[in-house]
Amino acid sequence: MKMNKALQAVGLAMRAGALALGEEGVLKAVRSGKAKLVLLASDASVNTAKKAEDKCRYYKVPIVREFSRAQLGAGTGKGERVLLAVTDDGLASLVKRQLENSAEVTGIEQTGKQR
């Protein structure tokens, strides 16, 4: 299943030190231009979701809401996670490719800016 491959890519980013974790870390990465892809838990609170989506839209960072907090936690090898940012171009592309190849994914909000 492709979703598992996308989560494996998230785990690879975690091991490579290419993830920003938590609301504060992710929003800082988005504002600084380091975030290449944001993963927001599908079961995140309304406030957290709005804040993350607004920041990603403003800074033109793609955002994905396809995984639950438990799935994101499993992908990182840690407890439940609500918000992650991939900070490496290659790893972000790998995650996006795995998601785009999955028939289960409804879409990735493409707002990426050119660098």
DSSP file (Angstrom, degrees, kcal/mol; ACC not computed):
  #  RESIDUE AA STRUCTURE BP1 BP2  ACC     N-H-->O    O-->H-N    N-H-->O    O-->H-N    TCO  KAPPA ALPHA  PHI   PSI    X-CA   Y-CA   Z-CA
    1    1 A M    >>        0   0    0      0, 0.0     4,-1.1     0, 0.0     3,-0.5   0.000 360.0 360.0 360.0 134.3    0.0    0.0    0.0
    2    2 A K  H 3>  +     0   0    0      1,-0.2     4,-2.3     2,-0.2     5,-0.2   0.810 360.0  64.8 -65.7 -32.3    1.4    3.4   -1.0
    3    3 A M  H 3> S+     0   0    0      1,-0.2     4,-2.3     2,-0.2    -1,-0.2   0.906 101.4  51.5 -58.8 -40.0    0.3    5.1    2.2
    4    4 A N  H <> S+     0   0    0     -3,-0.5     4,-2.2     1,-0.2    -1,-0.2   0.893 108.0  51.9 -63.0 -38.4    2.7    2.9    4.1
    5    5 A K  H  X S+     0   0    0     -4,-1.1     4,-2.0     2,-0.2    -2,-0.2   0.879 108.0  51.4 -66.0 -37.1    5.4    3.9    1.7
    6    6 A A  H  X S+     0   0    0     -4,-2.3     4,-1.7     2,-0.2    -1,-0.2   0.913 111.3  47.5 -64.9 -41.7    4.7    7.6    2.3
    7    7 A L  H  X S+     0   0    0     -4,-2.3     4,-2.2     2,-0.2    -2,-0.2   0.849 108.8  54.7 -68.2 -33.0    4.9    6.9    6.1
    8    8 A Q  H  X S+     0   0    0     -4,-2.2     4,-2.2     2,-0.2    -1,-0.2   0.890 106.6  51.5 -64.6 -38.3    8.2    5.1    5.5
    9    9 A A  H  X S+     0   0    0     -4,-2.0     4,-2.2     2,-0.2    -2,-0.2   0.869 107.8  52.2 -65.2 -36.6    9.5    8.2    3.7
   10   10 A V  H  X S+     0   0    0     -4,-1.7     4,-2.2     2,-0.2    -2,-0.2   0.914 109.0  50.5 -63.6 -42.5    8.4   10.3    6.8
   11   11 A G  H  X S+     0   0    0     -4,-2.2     4,-2.4     2,-0.2    -2,-0.2   0.884 108.3  52.1 -62.0 -38.8   10.4    7.8    9.0
   12   12 A L  H  X S+     0   0    0     -4,-2.2     4,-1.8     2,-0.2    -1,-0.2   0.907 108.9  50.1 -63.2 -42.1   13.4    8.2    6.7
   13   13 A A  H  <>S+     0   0    0     -4,-2.2     5,-3.1     2,-0.2     4,-0.4   0.881 109.4  52.5 -62.7 -37.9   13.1   12.0    7.1
   14   14 A M  H ><5S+     0   0    0     -4,-2.2     3,-1.3     1,-0.2     5,-0.2   0.941 110.4  46.3 -62.7 -47.7   12.9   11.6   10.8
   15   15 A R  H 3<5S+     0   0    0     -4,-2.4    -1,-0.2     1,-0.3    -2,-0.2   0.807 110.9  53.6 -65.9 -28.7   16.1    9.5   10.9
   16   16 A A  T 3<5S-     0   0    0     -4,-1.8    -1,-0.3    -5,-0.2    -2,-0.2   0.519 114.2-117.2 -82.7  -5.0   17.8   12.0    8.6
   17   17 A G  T < 5S+     0   0    0     -3,-1.3    -3,-0.2    -4,-0.4    -2,-0.1   0.783  78.7 126.5  74.7  26.7   17.0   14.8   11.0
   18   18 A A      < +     0   0    0     -5,-3.1    69,-2.7    -6,-0.2    70,-0.5  -0.075  44.2  91.9-110.0  32.5   14.9   16.5    8.3
   19   19 A L  E     -A   86   0A   0     -6,-0.2     2,-0.5    67,-0.2    67,-0.2  -0.981  57.3-153.3-126.2 139.5   11.6   16.9   10.2
   20   20 A A  E     -A   85   0A   0     65,-2.7    65,-2.1    -2,-0.4     2,-0.3  -0.935  25.4-155.6-102.4 135.1   10.3   19.8   12.3
   21   21 A L  E  >  +A   84   0A   0     -2,-0.5     4,-0.6    63,-0.2    63,-0.2  -0.836  42.7  16.3-117.0 149.4    7.9   18.5   15.0
   22   22 A G  H  > S-     0   0    0     61,-1.6     4,-2.7    -2,-0.3     5,-0.3   0.198  90.6 -73.5  78.6 161.4    5.1   20.1   16.9
   23   23 A E  H  > S+     0   0    0      1,-0.2     4,-2.6     2,-0.2     5,-0.3   0.926 129.5  44.4 -58.8 -50.1    3.2   23.3   16.3
   24   24 A E  H  > S+     0   0    0      1,-0.2     4,-2.0     2,-0.2    -1,-0.2   0.927 116.1  46.2 -64.0 -45.8    5.9   25.7   17.3
   25   25 A G  H  X S+     0   0    0     -4,-0.6     4,-2.0     2,-0.2    -1,-0.2   0.897 115.2  46.5 -63.9 -41.4    8.7   23.9   15.4
   26   26 A V  H  X S+     0   0    0     -4,-2.7     4,-2.5     2,-0.2    -2,-0.2   0.936 112.4  48.4 -68.4 -46.9    6.6   23.5   12.2
   27   27 A L  H  X S+     0   0    0     -4,-2.6     4,-2.6    -5,-0.3    -1,-0.2   0.867 111.5  51.4 -64.1 -34.6    5.4   27.1   12.1
   28   28 A K  H  X S+     0   0    0     -4,-2.0     4,-2.2    -5,-0.3     6,-0.3   0.913 110.7  48.4 -65.2 -42.7    9.0   28.3   12.7
   29   29 A A  H  X>S+     0   0    0     -4,-2.0     6,-1.8     2,-0.2     5,-1.6   0.882 112.4  49.1 -64.7 -38.2   10.2   26.1    9.8
   30   30 A V  H ><5S+     0   0    0     -4,-2.5     3,-1.0     4,-0.2    -2,-0.2   0.950 112.7  46.5 -65.4 -49.1    7.3   27.4    7.6
   31   31 A R  H 3<5S+     0   0    0     -4,-2.6    -2,-0.2     1,-0.2    -1,-0.2   0.855 113.0  49.7 -62.7 -35.3    8.1   31.1    8.4
   32   32 A S  H 3<5S-     0   0    0     -4,-2.2    -1,-0.2    -5,-0.2    -2,-0.2   0.555 113.3-116.2 -82.7  -7.0   11.8   30.6    7.9
   33   33 A G  T <<5S+     0   0    0     -3,-1.0    -3,-0.2    -4,-0.6    -4,-0.1   0.523  86.7 112.4  86.3   5.2   11.4   28.9    4.5
   34   34 A K      < +     0   0    0     -5,-1.6     2,-0.3    -6,-0.3    -4,-0.2   0.789  50.0  92.2 -81.3 -28.0   12.8   25.6    5.6
   35   35 A A        +     0   0    0     -6,-1.8    52,-0.2     1,-0.2     3,-0.1  -0.520  42.9 172.4 -72.4 127.0    9.6   23.6    5.4
   36   36 A K  S    S+     0   0    0     50,-3.3     2,-0.3     1,-0.4    51,-0.2   0.641  72.9   9.9-104.5 -23.4    9.1   21.9    2.1
   37   37 A L  E     -B   86   0A   0     49,-1.2    49,-3.0    24,-0.1     2,-0.4  -0.945  66.3-152.2-157.7 133.6    6.0   19.9    3.0
   38   38 A V  E     -Bc  85  63A   0     24,-2.5    26,-2.5    -2,-0.3     2,-0.5  -0.927   3.9-158.6-112.2 135.2    3.7   20.0    6.0
   39   39 A L  E     -Bc  84  64A   0     45,-2.8    45,-2.4    -2,-0.4     2,-0.5  -0.966  11.0-171.9-113.3 120.4    1.8   17.0    7.3
   40   40 A L  E     -B   83   0A   0     24,-3.1    27,-0.4    -2,-0.5    43,-0.2  -0.942  29.1-111.6-114.4 129.0   -1.2   17.9    9.4
   41   41 A A    >   -     0   0    0     41,-3.1     3,-1.7    -2,-0.5    27,-0.3  -0.303  17.1-133.4 -60.4 138.9   -3.1   15.1   11.2
   42   42 A S  T 3  S+     0   0    0     25,-3.1    26,-0.2     1,-0.3    -1,-0.2   0.732 108.5  49.9 -65.1 -21.5   -6.6   14.6    9.8
   43   43 A D  T 3  S+     0   0    0     24,-0.3    -1,-0.3    39,-0.0    -2,-0.1   0.014  82.7 133.6-106.6  26.8   -7.9   14.6   13.4
   44   44 A A    <   -     0   0    0     -3,-1.7    -4,-0.0     1,-0.1    39,-0.0  -0.356  66.1 -91.3 -71.2 156.7   -6.1   17.8   14.5
   45   45 A S     >  -     0   0    0      1,-0.1     4,-2.7    -2,-0.1     5,-0.2  -0.274  33.3-114.1 -65.4 157.2   -8.0   20.4   16.4
   46   46 A V  H  > S+     0   0    0      1,-0.2     4,-2.6     2,-0.2     5,-0.2   0.894 116.4  50.8 -59.4 -42.3   -9.8   23.1   14.4
   47   47 A N  H  > S+     0   0    0      2,-0.2     4,-2.4     1,-0.2    -1,-0.2   0.930 112.4  44.8 -63.8 -47.3   -7.5   25.8   15.9
   48   48 A T  H  > S+     0   0    0      1,-0.2     4,-2.6     2,-0.2     5,-0.2   0.914 114.0  50.4 -63.9 -42.8   -4.3   23.9   15.0
   49   49 A A  H  X S+     0   0    0     -4,-2.7     4,-2.9     2,-0.2     5,-0.3   0.929 111.6  47.3 -62.1 -46.0   -5.6   23.1   11.5
   50   50 A K  H  X S+     0   0    0     -4,-2.6     4,-2.6    -5,-0.2     5,-0.2   0.928 113.0  48.7 -62.5 -45.1   -6.6   26.7   10.8
   51   51 A K  H  X S+     0   0    0     -4,-2.4     4,-2.2    -5,-0.2    -1,-0.2   0.934 115.8  43.1 -61.0 -47.3   -3.3   28.1   12.0
   52   52 A A  H  X S+     0   0    0     -4,-2.6     4,-2.6     2,-0.2     5,-0.2   0.925 115.6  47.9 -66.6 -45.5   -1.2   25.6   10.0
   53   53 A E  H  X S+     0   0    0     -4,-2.9     4,-2.4    -5,-0.2    -2,-0.2   0.901 112.1  49.7 -63.9 -40.9   -3.3   25.9    6.9
   54   54 A D  H  X S+     0   0    0     -4,-2.6     4,-2.5    -5,-0.3    -1,-0.2   0.931 113.2  45.9 -63.4 -45.7   -3.2   29.7    7.0
   55   55 A K  H  X S+     0   0    0     -4,-2.2     4,-2.7    -5,-0.2    -2,-0.2   0.925 114.1  48.3 -63.6 -44.6    0.6   29.8    7.5
   56   56 A C  H  X>S+     0   0    0     -4,-2.6     5,-2.5     1,-0.2     4,-0.6   0.892 112.5  48.7 -64.7 -39.4    1.2   27.2    4.7
   57   57 A R  H ><5S+     0   0    0     -4,-2.4     3,-0.6    -5,-0.2    -1,-0.2   0.939 113.7  46.4 -64.0 -46.6   -1.1   29.1    2.3
   58   58 A Y  H 3<5S+     0   0    0     -4,-2.5    -2,-0.2     1,-0.2    -1,-0.2   0.913 120.6  37.5 -63.2 -43.9    0.6   32.4    3.1
   59   59 A Y  H 3<5S-     0   0    0     -4,-2.7    54,-0.2    -5,-0.2    -1,-0.2   0.385 110.6-121.5 -91.5   3.8    4.1   31.0    2.7
   60   60 A K  T <<5 +     0   0    0     -4,-0.6    53,-1.1    -3,-0.6    -3,-0.2   0.912  56.7 152.6  58.0  49.6    3.1   28.7   -0.2
   61   61 A V      < -     0   0    0     -5,-2.5    -1,-0.2    51,-0.2   -24,-0.1  -0.936  48.4-114.9-107.7 129.0    4.1   25.4    1.5
   62   62 A P        -     0   0    0      0, 0.0   -24,-2.5     0, 0.0     2,-0.4  -0.349  33.1-160.8 -61.8 142.2    2.2   22.3    0.4
   63   63 A I  E     -cD  38 109A   0     46,-0.9    46,-1.3   -26,-0.2     2,-0.4  -0.983   6.5-160.9-130.6 139.9    0.1   20.7    3.2
   64   64 A V  E     -c   39   0A   0    -26,-2.5   -24,-3.1    -2,-0.4     3,-0.2  -0.965  12.3-178.3-123.3 134.4   -1.2   17.2    3.4
   65   65 A R        +     0   0    0     -2,-0.4   -24,-0.1   -26,-0.2   -26,-0.1  -0.450  49.7 110.5-124.9  58.6   -4.1   16.0    5.7
   66   66 A E        +     0   0    0      2,-0.1     2,-0.3   -26,-0.0    -1,-0.1   0.538  62.5  65.6-110.1 -10.3   -4.2   12.3    4.9
   67   67 A F  S    S-     0   0    0    -27,-0.4   -25,-3.1    -3,-0.2   -24,-0.3  -0.863  72.8-125.8-118.8 149.0   -2.9   10.7    8.1
   68   68 A S     >  -     0   0    0     -2,-0.3     4,-2.5   -27,-0.3     5,-0.2  -0.365  36.6-103.9 -78.6 168.2   -4.3   10.5   11.6
   69   69 A R  H  > S+     0   0    0      1,-0.2     4,-2.1     2,-0.2    12,-2.0   0.858 124.2  53.5 -62.5 -33.8   -2.1   11.6   14.6
   70   70 A A  H  > S+     0   0    0     10,-0.2     4,-2.4     2,-0.2    -1,-0.2   0.910 108.9  48.3 -66.6 -41.7   -1.5    7.9   15.4
   71   71 A Q  H  > S+     0   0    0      2,-0.2     4,-2.4     1,-0.2    -2,-0.2   0.911 111.7  49.1 -65.3 -42.5   -0.3    7.2   11.8
   72   72 A L  H  X S+     0   0    0     -4,-2.5     4,-1.6     9,-0.3     6,-0.2   0.899 111.7  50.1 -63.2 -39.6    2.0   10.3   11.9
   73   73 A G  H  X>S+     0   0    0     -4,-2.1     5,-1.9     8,-0.3     4,-1.1   0.916 110.6  48.9 -63.7 -42.8    3.4    9.1   15.2
   74   74 A A  H  <5S+     0   0    0     -4,-2.4     3,-0.3     1,-0.2    -2,-0.2   0.884 108.6  54.5 -64.0 -38.3    4.0    5.6   13.9
   75   75 A G  H  <5S+     0   0    0     -4,-2.4    -1,-0.2     1,-0.2    -2,-0.2   0.834 113.2  41.4 -64.6 -32.9    5.7    7.1   10.9
   76   76 A T  H  <5S-     0   0    0     -4,-1.6    -1,-0.2     3,-0.2    -2,-0.2   0.589 109.6-120.8 -89.8 -11.3    8.1    9.0   13.1
   77   77 A G  T  <5S+     0   0    0     -4,-1.1    -3,-0.2     1,-0.3     2,-0.2   0.687  81.9  96.2  78.6  17.1    8.6    6.2   15.5
   78   78 A K  S   <S-     0   0    0     -5,-1.9    -1,-0.3     1,-0.3    -2,-0.2  -0.568  84.0 -69.8-123.0-172.7    7.3    8.4   18.3
   79   79 A G  S    S-     0   0    0      1,-0.2    -1,-0.3    -2,-0.2    -3,-0.2   0.009  84.1 -41.7 -68.3-174.8    4.0    9.0   20.1
   80   80 A E        -     0   0    0     -7,-0.1     2,-0.4    -8,-0.1   -10,-0.2  -0.201  61.8-163.3 -54.0 138.0    1.1   10.6   18.4
   81   81 A R        -     0   0    0    -12,-2.0    -9,-0.3   -13,-0.1    -8,-0.3  -0.982  18.7-176.6-127.4 138.1    2.0   13.6   16.2
   82   82 A V  S    S+     0   0    0     -2,-0.4   -41,-3.1     1,-0.3     2,-0.4   0.748  73.6  27.3-101.2 -32.0   -0.4   16.3   15.0
   83   83 A L  E     + B   0  40A   0    -43,-0.2   -61,-1.6   -14,-0.1     2,-0.3  -0.992  60.6 167.3-142.9 128.2    2.0   18.4   12.9
   84   84 A L  E     -AB  21  39A   0    -45,-2.4   -45,-2.8    -2,-0.4     2,-0.4  -0.967  15.2-158.9-135.1 150.9    5.2   17.7   11.0
   85   85 A A  E     -AB  20  38A   0    -65,-2.1   -65,-2.7    -2,-0.3     2,-0.5  -0.991  13.4-142.7-131.6 128.2    7.3   19.5    8.4
   86   86 A V  E     -AB  19  37A   0    -49,-3.0   -50,-3.3    -2,-0.4   -49,-1.2  -0.776  15.5-172.9 -85.5 127.6    9.7   17.9    6.1
   87   87 A T        +     0   0    0    -69,-2.7     2,-0.5    -2,-0.5   -68,-0.1   0.371  56.9  82.7-107.3   3.6   12.7   20.3    5.7
   88   88 A D     >  -     0   0    0    -70,-0.5     4,-2.6     1,-0.1     5,-0.2  -0.933  68.3-144.3-111.8 130.3   14.7   18.5    3.0
   89   89 A D  H  > S+     0   0    0     -2,-0.5     4,-2.4     1,-0.2     5,-0.2   0.921  99.6  47.0 -57.3 -48.5   13.7   19.0   -0.7
   90   90 A G  H  > S+     0   0    0      1,-0.2     4,-1.9     2,-0.2    -1,-0.2   0.904 114.8  44.9 -63.9 -43.1   14.5   15.4   -1.8
   91   91 A L  H  > S+     0   0    0      2,-0.2     4,-2.4     1,-0.2    -1,-0.2   0.865 111.9  52.6 -70.7 -35.8   12.7   13.8    1.1
   92   92 A A  H  X S+     0   0    0     -4,-2.6     4,-2.5     2,-0.2    -2,-0.2   0.910 109.9  49.5 -64.2 -40.9    9.7   16.1    0.7
   93   93 A S  H  X S+     0   0    0     -4,-2.4     4,-2.7    -5,-0.2    -2,-0.2   0.887 109.5  52.2 -63.3 -39.3    9.6   15.1   -3.0
   94   94 A L  H  X S+     0   0    0     -4,-1.9     4,-2.3     2,-0.2    -2,-0.2   0.928 110.7  46.5 -63.1 -46.1    9.7   11.4   -2.0
   95   95 A V  H  X S+     0   0    0     -4,-2.4     4,-2.2     2,-0.2    -2,-0.2   0.938 114.2  48.1 -61.7 -47.0    6.8   11.8    0.4
   96   96 A K  H  X S+     0   0    0     -4,-2.5     4,-3.0     1,-0.2     5,-0.2   0.904 110.6  51.6 -61.2 -42.1    4.8   13.7   -2.2
   97   97 A R  H  X S+     0   0    0     -4,-2.7     4,-1.7     1,-0.2    -1,-0.2   0.918 110.2  48.4 -61.1 -43.7    5.5   11.1   -4.9
   98   98 A Q  H  < S+     0   0    0     -4,-2.3     4,-0.4     1,-0.2    -1,-0.2   0.885 114.3  46.6 -65.1 -38.0    4.4    8.3   -2.6
   99   99 A L  H >< S+     0   0    0     -4,-2.2     3,-1.1     1,-0.2     6,-0.3   0.912 110.9  50.8 -69.4 -42.9    1.2   10.1   -1.8
  100  100 A E  H 3< S+     0   0    0     -4,-3.0    -1,-0.2     1,-0.3    -2,-0.2   0.806 106.8  55.7 -66.2 -28.8    0.5   11.1   -5.4
  101  101 A N  T 3< S+     0   0    0     -4,-1.7     2,-0.4    -5,-0.2    -1,-0.3   0.598  89.3  95.7 -78.3 -10.9    0.9    7.4   -6.5
  102  102 A S    X   -     0   0    0     -3,-1.1     3,-0.7    -4,-0.4    -3,-0.0  -0.675  63.9-154.5 -86.0 129.9   -1.7    6.3   -3.9
  103  103 A A  T 3  S+     0   0    0     -2,-0.4    -1,-0.1     1,-0.2    -4,-0.0   0.684  92.8  64.2 -72.1 -17.5   -5.2    5.9   -5.2
  104  104 A E  T 3  S+     0   0    0     -5,-0.1     2,-0.4     2,-0.0    -1,-0.2   0.682  81.2  92.8 -80.9 -17.9   -6.5    6.5   -1.7
  105  105 A V    <   -     0   0    0     -3,-0.7     3,-0.1    -6,-0.3   -39,-0.0  -0.621  59.7-159.4 -83.8 130.9   -5.3   10.1   -1.5
  106  106 A T        -     0   0    0     -2,-0.4     2,-0.2     1,-0.3    -1,-0.1   0.719  61.9 -60.2 -81.8 -21.6   -7.7   12.8   -2.6
  107  107 A G        -     0   0    0     -8,-0.1     2,-0.5     2,-0.0    -1,-0.3  -0.716  36.6-110.6 153.9 157.2   -5.1   15.3   -3.3
  108  108 A I        -     0   0    0     -2,-0.2     2,-0.8    -3,-0.1   -44,-0.2  -0.957  38.0-118.9-111.0 128.8   -2.2   17.4   -2.0
  109  109 A E  B     -D   63   0A   0    -46,-1.3     2,-1.0    -2,-0.5   -46,-0.9  -0.569  30.8-150.0 -69.0 109.2   -2.9   21.1   -1.8
  110  110 A Q        +     0   0    0     -2,-0.8    -1,-0.1     1,-0.2   -49,-0.1  -0.725  47.7 132.7 -89.4 103.2   -0.2   22.4   -4.2
  111  111 A T        +     0   0    0     -2,-1.0    -1,-0.2     2,-0.1    -2,-0.1   0.144  28.5 149.7-130.1  16.2    0.9   25.9   -3.0
  112  112 A G        -     0   0    0    -51,-0.1     2,-0.3     1,-0.1   -51,-0.2  -0.191  35.7-142.1 -59.4 139.9    4.6   25.3   -3.3
  113  113 A K        -     0   0    0    -53,-1.1     2,-0.3   -54,-0.2    -1,-0.1  -0.695  20.0-106.8-100.9 157.4    6.7   28.3   -4.1
  114  114 A Q              0   0    0     -2,-0.3    -1,-0.0     1,-0.1     0, 0.0  -0.587 360.0 360.0 -81.9 141.4    9.8   28.3   -6.3
  115  115 A R              0   0    0     -2,-0.3    -1,-0.1     0, 0.0    -2,-0.0   0.326 360.0 360.0-129.1 360.0   13.2   28.7   -4.7
